[in-house]
Structure formats: C-alpha cells, structure tokens
Amino acid sequence: MLSDLWAARELAWRLFVRDISAQCRTSFIGVLWKFVPPIITAIGFTLAKETKIFNVGATEIPYPAYVMLSMVLWQTFQEAMQAPLKALQNAKSLLGRINFPREALILAKVGEVIFNFCVKMVLIVGIFAYFNLTVTSGVLLAPLGLLFLLVLGLCFGILLAPLSVISDDIARTVTAVQSFWIFLTPIVYPLPHGGLFATVVGLNPVTPLLMTTRELATGASISNPLGFIVVSIPATLGLCLSWLIFRLSMPRVIERLGT
C-alpha cells in the first residue's frame, strides 16, 4: 500500500495541475469563487441576527468573522469527504482500461482540497485584519486541527468511494446528508448547552474538530480538548481502515464495471 502510494505521486501531481488549470480556464473570476460561499453565508446570517429573526447568543469573536471562519473550515471537511467520490467518478472510464495506482486519483483531489484552503487563507487573513483579531501562539497549532478535519472527511469519502463508482446515488446521498449535517455543526451558532439538540450537536464528530481549530486560530480557550482527542484518534485509524477496504474492493468494482 505504501509502495503504491509513493509510486502514485507523479501521476497525482499531473492530475492535480490538470484539474486546477481546467478550473481557471473555465471560470471568468477563477479562484474568487472560493470566497463567495462563506461571505454570502456570513452576510445572510448576520442580517438574520441583527433583525432578531433568531438569537445565536454570544460568540468569542465578531459574528461575521465567526461564521466566515467556520464556513471555511466546514468547506474543507466537506470537500475532503467528496474528493474521493469525485475522483473515481471522473475517472470511471479509465479504471478498467489502464493499470495505475488508484491512489493517484485521490491524492490529486486531496491536493485540490489543500489548494482551495490555501486560496481561502487570503480571506482568513482579511478577516483577522478587518476585525482586528489578535493573533496568538495558538494559531501555530490550528493546522493540526485542520489536518484532522481533512482526515475525518477522507475517512468517510474513501470508504464510500468504491460504492459511488457502482451507483451515482451514493454521491447524491452524500450531498444531501451534508446539506443537513451543516446545521448540526456549530458554524452559525455557538455550541448550545442543555437539551436534545445540544446532545446531538455534541455527538457530531465534526463539532470538536471544527471548534478546536477555530479556537486555536482565534486564541480562545480550548473548550473540548478531550472530544478533539476522542475524535482524532478513531478518525486516523478509520482512514487507514477505509484505505484498506478501498484496496480490497476496487478490483471487484472494476470487474463489475467491465461486465
């Protein structure tokens, strides 16, 4: 497995460059689209908060910054989960014809997710500058939280990727689930306390990872370090297990495609 992963690096790089170049060629404003969803979400929910349509309570940083930063982190998880599915679906016609390390397809998409986040770093820097947020030493550990968000998304995505080759319903289901999942994650509201909804949000595996990353980035005190550890370790082990399942299932998936 490690040998194939290493062998896939050059092909993955070429696929990554091809995909990024294609994105830039087919869009007039290119990478600026990466900024649009978090900004629109922040404007919409800020207006809703100011008009008292709903009360979200106090946040550790100004509310627009809170929403935009949270949305950037959520999008990283969302893209990481969808990346393996998109990688295999886009290369479905090649899987049964060319023998190459399948990991190259996923690595290329992971590179795209990281590239997208690096672009969004411009927005994050702008948020810190505009709202005059203090940069503390905790920001140096924020990439660790981001890494585990990426790991958790890839764990789910790689596990579902072989099934998505056989049935397009898997990708559609993932999109639908994520559309609902976002409301169970403290992105536009702080973590609630007490009640059934608070329990559901607390059991959401994305919650401690996203909250800890946000708190490290903004210099807030870490509210749930145990939850971060409890999710991070199984997510890492789950990624290894899903990779193994991916390796074992792909020959059967390709055989089914051929028939």
GIPEDA-V976762 format. One record per helix or strand of 2 or more residues. SS is the DSSP state (A for helix, B for strand). FROM is the first residue (numbers start at 1). LEN is the number of residues. If there is no record, write none. Layout:
SS_FROM_LEN / SS_FROM_LEN
This chain:
A_2_6 / A_9_17 / A_30_21 / A_63_28 / A_92_4 / A_103_28 / A_139_28 / A_169_16 / A_196_8 / A_205_14 / A_225_34
